[in-house]
Amino acid sequence: MDSYSLLSRSRLISDLVEEAQQIAACDCKVLITGESGVGKELLARLIHERSPRSRRPLTTINCGGVAETLLESELFGHLRGSFTDAHRDRRGLLEMADGGTVLLDEVGEMSLRMQTLLLRFLESGEIQQIGSEGKHTIVDVRVISATNRDLLERTREKEFREDLYYRLNVVHLVVPPLRARREDIRLLFEHYLRVMSGQHRVAPCEVTEEAMTHLEEHTWPGNVRELKNVAERVALRFAGRVVSLGDVSRQVTGHEPARAAVAAAPSAANLVALTCYERMTKNGETFTEVVHEPFMRHDLTRETVRSVVSMGLTHTLGNYRLLTELFNLPPTEYKRLLSFLKKHDCLVAFQHFRQIARSQPVESEPGARFVKAG
């Protein structure tokens, strides 16, 4: 999320920001919850930047986007030779963030074993690299956690350690969904239209009042992330034009192209792909847990993965960078996503999807900067 995700006229957000600023000065642990796409990482960044640790880094790791074996190494580091491909010593993120802040994003996705390791660290401040024998390092970091899961419910289901939950939940901040602060929709949408027009160097468009009312009435299940994506598509497709209600309506029904594709070709792979697609776009689950890991376990076929990617590209008009965000991956995972798809022969050509908007800006390759068609 970018720095404008909390741009707001809402009392809910102003109260939230005020509370975040009040607790920033202390070192208490903070648990930030809220639906996918509401701006939890931004709130964590605000707390860090208002804290005495602001001169040190804020280090973020997506606990749901990294396999358990890699997550331990990422957090605690490893010694050369401690496992396959450990060709050199590597410090973990906790050690590198010494004196700063660590954001454990999607902390609810941690395995029970990793929860135990994290709890031990929180109790002692000690880290032990994989492969080290009894050698411990003490680090001083502030831990902020974020999740779209109900951790208390997960403790009842024995999927999250209760003692870890209370360790993390010293201060609990809840970021409200966009539908709970509808007065911010116009403000945010107009802002993102301006940003995207400038970023992609296209003429600004003008949204009619009727179309804007439709946007304000939309439920925005993907929250600010979804709104930003819609604003980018509108800015690109209708550059220099007046945007009508019909134009906007087609852009905010992003799940319909996927369902239409399945209706046209209801193969088993497409039906499974639609389930995967909607788990990501409606439920906020990540590509890693919904597609990558099942595929590596041979639970999904290449055909299914290609179908999921095609559904996403239909939604993003062939833009792989937007696909990364649509599938709830951080922007830093863009190249890794492309590498995974290419390695396993699941990379879908984007040109077909760009033909949907032939008269609009196009890309020369996945992720390239948009240029205006002429």
C-alpha positions in Angstrom: 0.0 0.0 0.0 1.2 3.5 -0.7 1.3 6.5 1.6 -2.2 7.7 0.5 -4.1 4.6 1.6 -5.0 6.4 4.8 -5.9 9.6 3.1 -9.3 10.3 4.7 -12.1 12.6 5.8 -13.4 9.8 8.1 -13.6 10.1 11.9 -12.8 6.4 12.0 -9.4 6.9 10.4 -8.6 10.1 12.2 -9.2 8.4 15.5 -7.1 5.4 14.4 -4.2 7.6 13.3 -4.4 9.6 16.6 -4.2 6.3 18.6 -1.3 5.1 16.5 0.7 8.3 17.1 0.0 8.1 20.8 1.5 4.6 21.2 4.3 5.2 18.7 6.7 6.7 21.3 6.7 3.5 23.5 8.0 0.1 22.5 4.9 -1.9 23.1 4.0 -4.6 20.7 1.1 -3.8 18.3 -1.3 -6.1 16.5 -3.0 -4.5 13.5 -6.0 -6.3 12.1 -8.3 -5.6 9.2 -9.4 -7.0 5.9 -7.0 -7.4 3.0 -6.2 -4.2 1.2 -7.2 -1.7 4.0 -3.7 -0.3 4.7 -2.3 -2.3 7.6 1.3 -2.0 6.5 0.9 1.8 6.1 -0.3 2.1 9.7 2.7 0.1 10.8 4.9 2.4 8.9 3.3 5.5 10.5 3.9 4.0 14.0 7.6 3.4 13.1 8.1 6.8 11.6 6.7 8.5 14.7 8.8 6.4 17.0 12.3 6.9 18.5 13.4 4.1 16.2 12.6 6.0 13.0 16.3 6.4 12.1 16.6 2.6 11.9 14.8 0.5 9.3 11.3 -0.8 9.3 11.7 -4.4 8.0 8.7 -6.2 6.7 8.2 -9.9 6.0 5.1 -11.6 4.7 4.8 -14.7 6.8 2.1 -16.1 4.5 4.2 -15.6 1.3 7.3 -17.6 2.4 7.5 -21.4 3.0 8.1 -22.5 6.6 11.7 -23.7 5.9 12.6 -20.4 4.3 10.7 -18.3 6.9 13.0 -19.5 9.7 16.1 -18.7 7.7 14.7 -15.3 6.7 13.9 -14.3 10.3 16.8 -15.9 12.2 19.5 -16.3 9.5 21.7 -19.4 8.9 25.3 -20.6 8.7 27.0 -21.8 5.6 26.3 -25.5 5.0 23.4 -25.7 7.4 21.0 -26.9 4.7 21.0 -27.4 0.9 21.8 -24.2 -1.0 23.2 -22.5 2.2 26.4 -21.5 0.4 27.3 -18.7 2.8 26.4 -17.3 6.2 23.4 -15.1 6.2 22.1 -12.8 8.9 18.3 -12.9 9.5 15.9 -10.0 9.3 15.6 -9.7 13.0 19.3 -9.2 13.4 19.5 -6.8 10.5 16.7 -4.8 12.0 18.4 -4.4 15.4 17.4 -1.0 16.8 14.5 -0.7 14.4 11.1 -2.2 13.8 10.0 -5.5 12.3 6.5 -5.9 10.8 5.3 -9.5 10.7 2.7 -9.3 8.0 0.1 -12.1 7.8 1.4 -13.4 11.1 -1.7 -15.6 11.3 -0.3 -17.8 8.5 2.7 -19.0 10.6 2.9 -22.7 11.3 2.7 -23.8 14.9 6.5 -24.6 14.9 7.3 -21.1 13.7 5.0 -19.7 16.3 7.0 -21.5 19.0 10.3 -20.1 17.6 8.8 -16.6 17.5 7.5 -16.8 21.0 10.9 -17.8 22.3 12.4 -14.8 20.6 9.8 -12.4 22.0 10.4 -13.7 25.5 14.2 -13.4 25.5 15.2 -11.3 22.5 17.6 -14.0 21.6 18.1 -15.4 18.0 19.9 -18.5 17.0 20.9 -19.0 13.4 20.1 -22.2 11.7 23.1 -24.5 12.0 24.7 -22.7 15.0 25.5 -24.7 18.1 24.4 -22.9 21.2 25.4 -19.5 20.0 22.8 -16.8 20.6 22.6 -13.2 19.7 20.4 -10.7 21.5 18.8 -8.0 19.4 16.6 -5.0 20.2 13.6 -4.7 17.8 10.1 -3.6 18.1 7.6 -6.1 16.8 4.4 -5.1 15.0 2.1 -7.8 13.6 -0.6 -7.6 11.0 -3.2 -10.1 9.9 -6.6 -10.3 8.2 -7.4 -13.4 10.3 -9.3 -13.6 13.6 -6.4 -14.7 15.7 -8.5 -15.2 18.8 -10.8 -17.6 16.9 -7.7 -19.4 15.6 -6.5 -19.9 19.2 -9.8 -21.6 19.9 -9.3 -23.8 16.9 -5.8 -24.6 18.2 -4.2 -23.2 15.0 -2.6 -20.3 16.8 -0.8 -20.3 20.2 -2.8 -18.5 22.8 0.4 -17.4 24.7 1.8 -16.0 21.4 -1.5 -14.2 20.7 -1.3 -12.3 24.1 2.4 -11.6 23.5 1.6 -9.9 20.2 -1.7 -8.3 21.3 -0.5 -5.6 23.7 -2.1 -2.8 21.7 -4.7 -3.8 19.1 -5.5 -1.5 16.2 -8.3 -2.3 13.8 -8.2 -0.7 10.3 -11.8 -0.3 9.1 -12.9 -1.5 5.6 -13.5 1.0 2.9 -17.3 0.4 2.9 -17.3 1.6 6.6 -15.9 5.0 5.5 -17.7 5.8 2.3 -17.0 9.5 2.6 -13.4 8.6 1.7 -14.2 6.8 -1.6 -14.5 10.0 -3.7 -11.4 11.5 -2.1 -9.3 8.4 -2.7 -10.5 7.7 -6.2 -9.9 11.2 -7.5 -6.5 11.2 -5.9 -5.5 7.9 -7.6 -6.8 9.1 -11.0 -4.5 12.1 -10.8 -1.6 9.9 -9.6 -2.1 7.3 -12.4 -2.5 9.9 -15.1 0.8 11.5 -14.1 2.6 8.1 -13.6 1.6 6.8 -17.0 1.7 10.1 -18.8 -1.8 10.1 -20.1 -4.4 12.9 -20.2 -6.6 13.0 -17.1 -10.2 11.8 -17.4 -13.3 13.3 -15.8 -15.8 11.1 -13.9 -19.4 12.0 -14.1 -21.3 12.6 -10.9 -23.6 9.6 -11.7 -20.5 7.4 -12.1 -18.9 8.7 -8.9 -22.2 7.9 -7.0 -21.9 4.4 -8.3 -18.4 4.1 -7.0 -19.5 5.4 -3.6 -22.2 2.7 -3.4 -19.9 -0.2 -4.4 -19.0 -2.5 -1.5 -15.3 -2.6 -2.4 -14.5 -6.1 -1.1 -10.8 -5.5 -2.0 -10.8 -2.2 -0.1 -8.3 0.5 -1.0 -6.2 -1.9 -3.0 -9.2 -2.7 -5.3 -10.1 1.0 -5.6 -6.6 1.9 -6.6 -6.6 -0.8 -9.3 -10.0 0.4 -10.6 -8.7 3.9 -10.7 -5.6 2.9 -12.6 -7.7 1.0 -15.2 -10.1 4.0 -15.6 -7.2 6.4 -15.9 -5.7 4.3 -18.7 -8.7 3.2 -20.6 -10.5 6.6 -20.6 -7.5 8.9 -20.8 -8.7 12.4 -21.8 -12.4 11.4 -21.8 -15.5 11.7 -19.8 -16.2 8.5 -17.8 -19.8 7.5 -17.7 -21.8 5.3 -15.3 -21.6 2.4 -17.8 -17.8 2.8 -18.1 -17.3 2.7 -14.4 -19.8 -0.1 -13.9 -17.8 -2.4 -16.2 -14.6 -1.7 -14.3 -15.8 -2.5 -10.8 -17.3 -5.9 -11.7 -13.8 -7.4 -12.0 -14.9 -10.9 -11.1 -17.4 -11.2 -13.9 -14.9 -11.8 -16.7 -13.5 -14.8 -14.8 -17.0 -16.3 -14.4 -17.8 -15.6 -18.0 -14.7 -17.4 -19.1 -15.7 -20.5 -17.0 -19.2 -20.4 -18.4 -17.8 -20.4 -21.9 -15.4 -23.3 -21.3 -16.5 -25.1 -18.1 -13.5 -27.6 -17.9 -12.5 -29.1 -14.6 -9.3 -27.0 -14.7 -11.3 -23.8 -15.2 -13.7 -24.6 -12.4 -10.8 -25.3 -10.0 -9.1 -22.2 -11.3 -12.2 -20.0 -10.6 -12.3 -21.3 -7.0 -8.6 -20.4 -6.6 -9.1 -17.0 -8.2 -12.0 -16.1 -6.0 -10.2 -17.2 -2.9 -7.6 -14.6 -3.7 -9.8 -11.8 -5.1 -12.7 -12.2 -2.6 -11.2 -13.8 0.5 -7.8 -12.0 0.4 -5.7 -15.2 0.4 -2.3 -15.1 -1.4 -1.1 -16.6 -4.6 1.5 -18.4 -2.6 -0.9 -20.4 -0.4 -3.7 -20.8 -3.0 -1.6 -21.6 -6.2 2.1 -21.8 -5.7 2.3 -24.3 -2.8 -0.5 -26.6 -4.1 1.1 -26.7 -7.5 4.5 -27.6 -6.0 2.7 -30.4 -4.2 1.3 -31.5 -7.5 -2.3 -30.7 -6.3 -2.8 -28.3 -9.2 -2.0 -28.8 -12.9 -0.3 -26.4 -15.2 -3.6 -26.0 -17.0 -5.2 -24.8 -13.8 -2.4 -22.3 -13.0 -2.6 -20.9 -16.6 -6.4 -20.5 -16.2 -5.9 -18.6 -12.9 -3.3 -16.4 -14.5 -5.6 -15.8 -17.5 -8.5 -14.8 -15.3 -6.2 -12.3 -13.5 -4.9 -10.9 -16.8 -8.5 -10.4 -18.0 -9.1 -8.3 -14.9 -5.8 -6.3 -15.3 -6.0 -6.0 -19.1 -2.7 -7.9 -19.5 -0.7 -6.0 -16.8 1.4 -8.5 -14.8 2.4 -5.9 -12.2 -1.3 -5.3 -11.4 -1.6 -9.1 -11.3 0.9 -9.3 -8.5 -1.2 -7.0 -6.4 -4.5 -8.6 -7.4 -3.1 -11.9 -6.1 -2.2 -10.3 -2.8 1.5 -10.4 -3.2 3.8 -7.5 -2.3 5.3 -5.5 -5.2 8.7 -7.0 -4.4 7.3 -10.4 -5.5 6.7 -9.3 -9.1 9.8 -10.7 -10.6 9.6 -13.9 -8.5 6.1 -14.4 -9.7 7.1 -14.1 -13.4 10.1 -16.4 -12.8 7.9 -19.0 -11.2 5.4 -18.9 -14.1 8.1 -19.0 -16.7 10.1 -21.8 -15.1 7.0 -24.1 -14.9 5.6 -23.1 -18.4 2.6 -21.3 -16.9 3.4 -17.8 -18.3 0.5 -16.6 -20.3 1.0 -14.2 -23.2 -0.4 -10.9 -22.3 -1.0 -9.4 -25.8 -4.4 -11.1 -26.2 -5.7 -9.4 -23.1 -4.4 -6.0 -24.2 -6.4 -6.3 -27.4 -9.5 -5.7 -25.3 -8.5 -2.1 -25.1 -6.6 -1.7 -28.5 -7.2 2.0 -28.5 -5.9 2.4 -25.0 -2.3 2.4 -23.6 -0.4 -0.9 -24.2 2.7 -2.5 -22.8 5.6 -3.8 -24.8 6.3 -6.6 -22.3 5.0 -7.8 -18.8 5.5 -5.0 -16.3 6.8 -2.4 -18.8 5.7 1.2 -18.5 2.5 2.1 -20.3 2.7 4.2 -23.4 -0.1 5.9 -25.2 -1.2 4.2 -28.4 -0.9 6.4 -31.4 
